[in-house]
Amino acid sequence: MFLTDPFFWEIVVSGLLAGVMYSLVALGFVLIFKASGIFNFAQGVFALFAALTLVGFQTGQVPFAHLLSWITGTSIHTWGSGMPTLVAIVFALLVMIGLAWLVVRIVLRPLVNQEGIILFMATIGLAFVLEGTGDLMWGANVKALDVGLPQGPSDTIIDATGMFVDKLEISAAVVAVLLVVALTLFSQFTRMGRALRAVADDHQAALSVGISLETIWWIVWSIAGIVALVAGIMWGAKSGVQFSLSLIALKALPVLMLGGFTSIPGAIVGGLIIGVGEKVFELYVGPMIGGATENWFAYMLALLFLLFRPQGLFGEKIIERV
């Protein structure tokens, strides 16, 4: 029986921890969609840009070094040995908050009251602009990211259970839990959190009681930028900071379809289901149909949810009366 097979449980644990990594990206989508009704296609690029910026600060790289060298005829690419990791993280957070302000002022503010599809197309354009800007600022080569997180197999778990579990994935799970708890407490028990929920429920009603829509959007995009930085750190530490990192947004889509576009806990649960499902499916079904099922399993599962429960496990069912 496979339930008594230690390798099966190792696969399950590995899937759970991989699902947490997907959920970190999905959280950014949920936050922005809840507060503004905008599906931010650029969230994956946000994670990439945040990770590139962090590495740039850590290594002391001059932003736009190649462009400045071409304009000035110099060859200055670094300004020193770089910042300590904690200081670099703080500066990267400030950059993401500043980026959120620019997005709201330049992209979203002129499009207030436009159709959702227009805002969605704007975020697609934003993704390409931000990806190109990241390339110009920090270069396109793969960069190693080290923020001091433990990596490699956990000897304690191996000795206790015989299962191979990566320390970095355990760290990601702990960070994801803390993020969800913090975001839930912020949403439920702070004045700003209540304002965010009011805007999510009804923009016009929130405006009528004096809530600034532009301020709320800036705050929620800033929080999404911070979540993107966390996701970028975890994924960058795991596989290096490279431009394929922006594609993790595509893996977050099935997570959102399962958990619901408006549920923070749903983003976590959806990620766990996807993570475990694709690992177990690949283990037991993959060899029968040629393997490589992890590339498409999540999308097939999401398609089934769209057919039978389009609002997801935790999403709100929309009823329109005509």
Order of alpha helices (4+ residues) and beta strands (2+ residues): alpha-alpha-alpha-alpha-alpha-alpha-alpha-alpha-alpha-alpha-alpha-alpha-alpha
